[in-house]
Amino acid sequence: MSPKIPGSGLAKGLAVTLRTMTRRSVTAQYPDAQPELPPRSRGVIALFEENCTVCMLCARECPDWCIYIDSHKETVPAAAPGGRERSRNVLDRFAIDFSLCMYCGICIEVCPFDALFWSPEFEYAETDILELTHERDKLREWMWTVPEPPALDPRAEEPKEIAAAHKAAEKAAAAQAAAEAAAQQQEGPQ
C-alpha cells in the first residue's frame, strides 16, 4: 500500500472541475427556453365537458380514486307529442386531484364518449398541495391545448361502422331516386 499524499483528493477534484469548466454547457435554461415536447406527450388530463354523460366509468376505473364527479338528474320533455319524458344526468362537478394522479391514462382509455384527453400542458405547479385538485373549469381550459389526432393512413381499411353507414346512405339515396323517378313517370302520361 502506497502512502497517500495529503491533498491529492483535493487536486483530483479541482482537475475534474477545470475539465468540466472548459466544456460547453448542455443545461436547458427552462423558464426562458421552453422544452420541445414530443408529439402527443402526456401532461395533464383535459375534459371535453359536452361529451361527458356522467357514466362514472373513469372514476370507477381510476386506481388512485383521484377523480371526483357529482351530478343530478334532470327530466327532459318528450321529443314528440305523445312521447314520454326522459331523464338525463347533468354534470355538477368534475375534478381531478393531480397530487394523487399517477398519469396512467386508464380514465382516458375507458371513457366511451371521448370526454377525456391528454393535454401536453405541464406547467401547473402549486405552492399548496390542496390547490392541485383542479375543477372542471381548469380541465376545460386545458382542452384547448390538446393537439389534433394524427391523420389516418390513407391506405388503411375503412372501419366497418363507416362502411355500413356509407352503404345505408347509398341505399337510401337509391330508394329516393327511384321514388322520384316513379313520381315523374306518373306525371308524364297525364
GROMACS elastic network, one bead per residue, 0.5 to 0.9 nm:
[ bonds ]
;  ai    aj funct       b0    kb
    4     7     6  0.86790   500
    4     8     6  0.74804   500
    5     8     6  0.56576   500
    5     9     6  0.86963   500
    6     9     6  0.79102   500
    6    10     6  0.87756   500
    7    10     6  0.51258   500
    7    11     6  0.63247   500
    7    12     6  0.88033   500
    8    11     6  0.50156   500
    8    12     6  0.62606   500
    8    13     6  0.86479   500
    9    12     6  0.51372   500
    9    13     6  0.62173   500
    9    14     6  0.86652   500
   10    13     6  0.51035   500
   10    14     6  0.61878   500
   10    15     6  0.85997   500
   11    14     6  0.51266   500
   11    15     6  0.61561   500
   11    16     6  0.87659   500
   12    15     6  0.50403   500
   12    16     6  0.63802   500
   12    17     6  0.86990   500
   13    16     6  0.52085   500
   13    17     6  0.62888   500
   13    18     6  0.87644   500
   14    18     6  0.61335   500
   14    19     6  0.85562   500
   15    18     6  0.51578   500
   15    19     6  0.61809   500
   15    20     6  0.87215   500
   16    19     6  0.51299   500
   16    20     6  0.62595   500
   16    21     6  0.85832   500
   17    20     6  0.53324   500
   17    21     6  0.60807   500
   17    22     6  0.89142   500
   18    21     6  0.51244   500
   18    22     6  0.66501   500
   19    22     6  0.57189   500
   19    23     6  0.70528   500
   20    23     6  0.53068   500
   20    24     6  0.82687   500
   20    25     6  0.87530   500
   21    24     6  0.79044   500
   21    25     6  0.85863   500
   25    28     6  0.86309   500
   27    30     6  0.85217   500
   28    31     6  0.88828   500
   28    32     6  0.87873   500
   28    33     6  0.69168   500
   28    34     6  0.85020   500
   28    35     6  0.78304   500
   29    32     6  0.57561   500
   29    33     6  0.55254   500
   29    34     6  0.80566   500
   30    33     6  0.51164   500
   30    34     6  0.58128   500
   30    35     6  0.69293   500
   31    34     6  0.64728   500
   34    37     6  0.88546   500
   37    40     6  0.84520   500
   37    41     6  0.66392   500
   37   120     6  0.77856   500
   38    41     6  0.56067   500
   39   120     6  0.84886   500
   39   147     6  0.82323   500
   40   118     6  0.75697   500
   40   119     6  0.79105   500
   40   120     6  0.69710   500
   40   146     6  0.83668   500
   40   147     6  0.70282   500
   40   148     6  0.89337   500
   40   149     6  0.82577   500
   40   150     6  0.89184   500
   41   118     6  0.75437   500
   41   119     6  0.74784   500
   41   120     6  0.54423   500
   41   121     6  0.89196   500
   42    45     6  0.81629   500
   42   103     6  0.78420   500
   42   105     6  0.88158   500
   42   118     6  0.56218   500
   42   119     6  0.62864   500
   42   120     6  0.54956   500
   42   121     6  0.80235   500
   42   122     6  0.83057   500
   43   103     6  0.82358   500
   43   118     6  0.64589   500
   43   119     6  0.53596   500
   43   123     6  0.85592   500
   44    98     6  0.83014   500
   44   103     6  0.76719   500
   44   117     6  0.84419   500
   44   118     6  0.59450   500
   44   119     6  0.52713   500
   44   120     6  0.66250   500
   44   121     6  0.60190   500
   44   122     6  0.65208   500
   44   124     6  0.87455   500
   44   139     6  0.85511   500
   44   142     6  0.79379   500
   45    96     6  0.83173   500
   45   103     6  0.82661   500
   45   105     6  0.83206   500
   45   108     6  0.80489   500
   45   116     6  0.65429   500
   45   117     6  0.56974   500
   45   119     6  0.58407   500
   45   120     6  0.88119   500
   45   121     6  0.88448   500
   45   139     6  0.69530   500
   45   142     6  0.77181   500
   45   143     6  0.83884   500
   46   115     6  0.82263   500
   46   116     6  0.56628   500
   46   117     6  0.51784   500
   46   118     6  0.60841   500
   46   119     6  0.59315   500
   46   136     6  0.87500   500
   46   138     6  0.82936   500
   46   140     6  0.61281   500
   46   141     6  0.76652   500
   46   142     6  0.52274   500
   46   144     6  0.85749   500
   46   145     6  0.86065   500
   46   146     6  0.76552   500
   47    50     6  0.87941   500
   47    51     6  0.87205   500
   47    52     6  0.82327   500
   47    94     6  0.86189   500
   47   115     6  0.56901   500
   47   117     6  0.65798   500
   47   136     6  0.70241   500
   47   137     6  0.88834   500
   47   138     6  0.87553   500
   47   139     6  0.51523   500
   47   140     6  0.51603   500
   47   141     6  0.83379   500
   47   142     6  0.75289   500
   47   143     6  0.60922   500
   48    51     6  0.59141   500
   48    52     6  0.69769   500
   48   114     6  0.76764   500
   48   116     6  0.61493   500
   48   117     6  0.77702   500
   48   139     6  0.81471   500
   48   140     6  0.62289   500
   48   143     6  0.64335   500
   49    52     6  0.52438   500
   49    53     6  0.86068   500
   49    91     6  0.83507   500
   49    94     6  0.89670   500
   49   115     6  0.63326   500
   49   116     6  0.85124   500
   49   136     6  0.79117   500
   49   139     6  0.89123   500
   49   140     6  0.69412   500
   50    53     6  0.81402   500
   50   115     6  0.74709   500
   51   113     6  0.58701   500
   51   114     6  0.64986   500
   51   116     6  0.87335   500
   52    55     6  0.76592   500
   52    91     6  0.77560   500
   52   111     6  0.87177   500
   52   113     6  0.66645   500
   52   114     6  0.78081   500
   52   115     6  0.52760   500
   52   116     6  0.83941   500
   53    56     6  0.83108   500
   53    88     6  0.82845   500
   53    89     6  0.66447   500
   53    90     6  0.75342   500
   53    91     6  0.76509   500
   53   113     6  0.76494   500
   53   115     6  0.86037   500
   54    57     6  0.81232   500
   54    69     6  0.76449   500
   54    70     6  0.83096   500
   54    71     6  0.70901   500
   54    89     6  0.62297   500
   54    90     6  0.71335   500
   54    91     6  0.62713   500
   55    58     6  0.79902   500
   55    59     6  0.89994   500
   55    89     6  0.84449   500
   55   111     6  0.87079   500
   55   112     6  0.89887   500
   56    59     6  0.53269   500
   56    60     6  0.62239   500
   56    61     6  0.86869   500
   56    69     6  0.72240   500
   56   111     6  0.89550   500
   57    60     6  0.51437   500
   57    61     6  0.60999   500
   57    62     6  0.85318   500
   57   107     6  0.76369   500
   57   110     6  0.68790   500
   57   111     6  0.66565   500
   57   112     6  0.84778   500
   58    61     6  0.53264   500
   58    62     6  0.60706   500
   58    67     6  0.74721   500
   58   106     6  0.74981   500
   58   108     6  0.73103   500
   58   109     6  0.86060   500
   58   110     6  0.63716   500
   58   111     6  0.61460   500
   58   116     6  0.89551   500
   59    62     6  0.53308   500
   59    63     6  0.87274   500
   59    65     6  0.65044   500
   59    66     6  0.74854   500
   59    67     6  0.51841   500
   59    68     6  0.68135   500
   59    69     6  0.73914   500
   59   107     6  0.72060   500
   60    63     6  0.81428   500
   60    65     6  0.75333   500
   60    67     6  0.86471   500
   60   107     6  0.87739   500
   61    64     6  0.88735   500
   61    65     6  0.81152   500
   61   106     6  0.69728   500
   61   107     6  0.65986   500
   61   110     6  0.76904   500
   62    65     6  0.52808   500
   62    66     6  0.69719   500
   62    67     6  0.72440   500
   62   101     6  0.87542   500
   62   104     6  0.87966   500
   62   105     6  0.87846   500
   62   106     6  0.65470   500
   62   107     6  0.61268   500
   63    66     6  0.81530   500
   63   101     6  0.88376   500
   63   102     6  0.88099   500
   63   104     6  0.88665   500
   63   106     6  0.83586   500
   64    67     6  0.83085   500
   64   100     6  0.64137   500
   64   101     6  0.63413   500
   64   102     6  0.74403   500
   65    68     6  0.79105   500
   65    97     6  0.88309   500
   65   100     6  0.79878   500
   65   101     6  0.82025   500
   66    95     6  0.81394   500
   66    96     6  0.56154   500
   66    97     6  0.51014   500
   66    98     6  0.73658   500
   66    99     6  0.84105   500
   66   100     6  0.58595   500
   66   101     6  0.59667   500
   66   133     6  0.87368   500
   67    94     6  0.72585   500
   67    95     6  0.57661   500
   67    97     6  0.65542   500
   67   101     6  0.85439   500
   67   107     6  0.89220   500
   68    93     6  0.72575   500
   68    94     6  0.57039   500
   68    95     6  0.50817   500
   68    96     6  0.62955   500
   68    97     6  0.81105   500
   69    91     6  0.75963   500
   69    92     6  0.75203   500
   69    93     6  0.53009   500
   69    95     6  0.65858   500
   69    96     6  0.89164   500
   70    90     6  0.87175   500
   70    91     6  0.64042   500
   70    92     6  0.53169   500
   70    94     6  0.66995   500
   71    89     6  0.62912   500
   71    90     6  0.53800   500
   71    93     6  0.66923   500
   71    94     6  0.88376   500
   72    88     6  0.83248   500
   72    89     6  0.56485   500
   72    90     6  0.54276   500
   72    91     6  0.69137   500
   72    92     6  0.70486   500
   73    87     6  0.62749   500
   73    88     6  0.54929   500
   73    90     6  0.60431   500
   74    86     6  0.83823   500
   74    87     6  0.54216   500
   74    88     6  0.54383   500
   74    89     6  0.62955   500
   74    90     6  0.67377   500
   75    85     6  0.66432   500
   75    86     6  0.57073   500
   75    88     6  0.64725   500
   75    89     6  0.89562   500
   76    79     6  0.84076   500
   76    85     6  0.57512   500
   76    86     6  0.51059   500
   76    87     6  0.56713   500
   76    88     6  0.71327   500
   77    80     6  0.88334   500
   77    83     6  0.86197   500
   77    84     6  0.73947   500
   77    86     6  0.65860   500
   77    87     6  0.86264   500
   78    81     6  0.67978   500
   78    82     6  0.75274   500
   78    83     6  0.51208   500
   78    84     6  0.50990   500
   78    86     6  0.68765   500
   79    82     6  0.88298   500
   79    83     6  0.66109   500
   79    84     6  0.80129   500
   79    85     6  0.80066   500
   80    83     6  0.53834   500
   80    84     6  0.83421   500
   81    84     6  0.84957   500
   91    94     6  0.72368   500
   93   135     6  0.71802   500
   93   136     6  0.66970   500
   94   134     6  0.85842   500
   94   135     6  0.59348   500
   94   136     6  0.51057   500
   94   137     6  0.88342   500
   94   139     6  0.85768   500
   95   133     6  0.64512   500
   95   134     6  0.54679   500
   95   136     6  0.57361   500
   95   139     6  0.79131   500
   96    99     6  0.88459   500
   96   100     6  0.85781   500
   96   101     6  0.76519   500
   96   132     6  0.82206   500
   96   133     6  0.55354   500
   96   134     6  0.55486   500
   96   135     6  0.67241   500
   96   136     6  0.83510   500
   96   139     6  0.83983   500
   97   100     6  0.56656   500
   97   101     6  0.62841   500
   97   130     6  0.85450   500
   97   131     6  0.86793   500
   97   132     6  0.58368   500
   97   134     6  0.63220   500
   97   135     6  0.87264   500
   98   102     6  0.78604   500
   98   103     6  0.85149   500
   98   132     6  0.54057   500
   98   133     6  0.59436   500
   98   134     6  0.74162   500
   99   102     6  0.83842   500
   99   129     6  0.66958   500
   99   130     6  0.82004   500
   99   131     6  0.89665   500
   99   132     6  0.58020   500
   99   133     6  0.72614   500
  100   132     6  0.89465   500
  101   104     6  0.78987   500
  102   105     6  0.84379   500
  103   106     6  0.82933   500
  104   107     6  0.80721   500
  104   108     6  0.89634   500
  105   108     6  0.52437   500
  105   109     6  0.63365   500
  105   110     6  0.88035   500
  105   117     6  0.88721   500
  105   118     6  0.80735   500
  106   109     6  0.50518   500
  106   110     6  0.61285   500
  106   111     6  0.85779   500
  107   110     6  0.53890   500
  107   111     6  0.61716   500
  107   116     6  0.73846   500
  108   111     6  0.55010   500
  108   112     6  0.88458   500
  108   114     6  0.75865   500
  108   115     6  0.78484   500
  108   116     6  0.51806   500
  108   117     6  0.60579   500
  108   118     6  0.77087   500
  109   112     6  0.80456   500
  109   114     6  0.86943   500
  109   116     6  0.84991   500
  110   113     6  0.89660   500
  110   114     6  0.89212   500
  111   114     6  0.57586   500
  111   115     6  0.66257   500
  111   116     6  0.68808   500
  112   115     6  0.80203   500
  113   116     6  0.84388   500
  114   117     6  0.73894   500
  116   143     6  0.87359   500
  117   143     6  0.74938   500
  117   146     6  0.71145   500
  118   121     6  0.86950   500
  118   143     6  0.85127   500
  118   146     6  0.65804   500
  118   147     6  0.87910   500
  119   122     6  0.82437   500
  119   142     6  0.63939   500
  119   143     6  0.68153   500
  119   144     6  0.84324   500
  119   145     6  0.59082   500
  119   147     6  0.74692   500
  120   142     6  0.87353   500
  120   145     6  0.68697   500
  120   146     6  0.66870   500
  120   147     6  0.80514   500
  121   124     6  0.76813   500
  121   142     6  0.71576   500
  121   145     6  0.69786   500
  121   146     6  0.84229   500
  122   125     6  0.82699   500
  124   132     6  0.81467   500
  125   128     6  0.89397   500
  125   132     6  0.76494   500
  126   129     6  0.67419   500
  126   130     6  0.85912   500
  126   131     6  0.62826   500
  126   132     6  0.64943   500
  127   130     6  0.88654   500
  127   131     6  0.77414   500
  127   132     6  0.89923   500
  128   131     6  0.55622   500
  128   132     6  0.74353   500
  129   132     6  0.55186   500
  129   133     6  0.81147   500
  130   133     6  0.63140   500
  131   134     6  0.71479   500
  134   137     6  0.79255   500
  134   138     6  0.60397   500
  134   139     6  0.67561   500
  135   138     6  0.57512   500
  135   139     6  0.64035   500
  135   140     6  0.87452   500
  136   140     6  0.58302   500
  136   141     6  0.84877   500
  137   140     6  0.51292   500
  137   141     6  0.63426   500
  137   142     6  0.89049   500
  138   141     6  0.50397   500
  138   142     6  0.64735   500
  138   143     6  0.89290   500
  139   142     6  0.52589   500
  139   143     6  0.66935   500
  140   143     6  0.51879   500
  140   144     6  0.76102   500
  141   144     6  0.59898   500
  141   145     6  0.78738   500
  142   145     6  0.54188   500
  142   146     6  0.70399   500
  143   146     6  0.54168   500
  143   147     6  0.89835   500
  144   147     6  0.81810   500
  146   149     6  0.87896   500
  147   150     6  0.87281   500
  148   151     6  0.84854   500
  149   152     6  0.87540   500
  151   154     6  0.85159   500
  152   155     6  0.85571   500
  152   156     6  0.73721   500
  153   156     6  0.52604   500
  153   157     6  0.87748   500
  154   157     6  0.83906   500
  155   158     6  0.89650   500
  156   159     6  0.88221   500
  157   160     6  0.86851   500
  158   161     6  0.84046   500
  158   162     6  0.67896   500
  158   163     6  0.64476   500
  159   162     6  0.54708   500
  159   163     6  0.62936   500
  159   164     6  0.87185   500
  160   164     6  0.60079   500
  160   165     6  0.85114   500
  161   164     6  0.51683   500
  161   165     6  0.62242   500
  161   166     6  0.87117   500
  162   166     6  0.61580   500
  162   167     6  0.85536   500
  163   166     6  0.51218   500
  163   167     6  0.61702   500
  163   168     6  0.86522   500
  164   167     6  0.50254   500
  164   168     6  0.61422   500
  164   169     6  0.85716   500
  165   168     6  0.51079   500
  165   169     6  0.61124   500
  165   170     6  0.85764   500
  166   169     6  0.50683   500
  166   170     6  0.61065   500
  166   171     6  0.85518   500
  167   170     6  0.51387   500
  167   171     6  0.61424   500
  167   172     6  0.86303   500
  168   171     6  0.50486   500
  168   172     6  0.61445   500
  168   173     6  0.85811   500
  169   172     6  0.50957   500
  169   173     6  0.61087   500
  169   174     6  0.85616   500
  170   173     6  0.50461   500
  170   174     6  0.60832   500
  170   175     6  0.85673   500
  171   174     6  0.51015   500
  171   175     6  0.61599   500
  171   176     6  0.86117   500
  172   175     6  0.50801   500
  172   176     6  0.61453   500
  172   177     6  0.85751   500
  173   176     6  0.50862   500
  173   177     6  0.60964   500
  173   178     6  0.85737   500
  174   177     6  0.50497   500
  174   178     6  0.61236   500
  174   179     6  0.85859   500
  175   178     6  0.50922   500
  175   179     6  0.61722   500
  175   180     6  0.86565   500
  176   179     6  0.50231   500
  176   180     6  0.61721   500
  176   181     6  0.85626   500
  177   180     6  0.50838   500
  177   181     6  0.61008   500
  177   182     6  0.85763   500
  178   181     6  0.50283   500
  178   182     6  0.61226   500
  178   183     6  0.85652   500
  179   182     6  0.51067   500
  179   183     6  0.61536   500
  179   184     6  0.86634   500
  180   183     6  0.50033   500
  180   184     6  0.61707   500
  180   185     6  0.85435   500
  181   184     6  0.51244   500
  181   185     6  0.61079   500
  181   186     6  0.86714   500
  182   185     6  0.50169   500
  182   186     6  0.62638   500
  182   187     6  0.87279   500
  183   186     6  0.52099   500
  183   187     6  0.63713   500
  183   188     6  0.87157   500
  184   187     6  0.50673   500
  184   188     6  0.60689   500
  185   188     6  0.51065   500
  185   189     6  0.72034   500
  186   189     6  0.64240   500
  186   190     6  0.75566   500
  187   190     6  0.58468   500
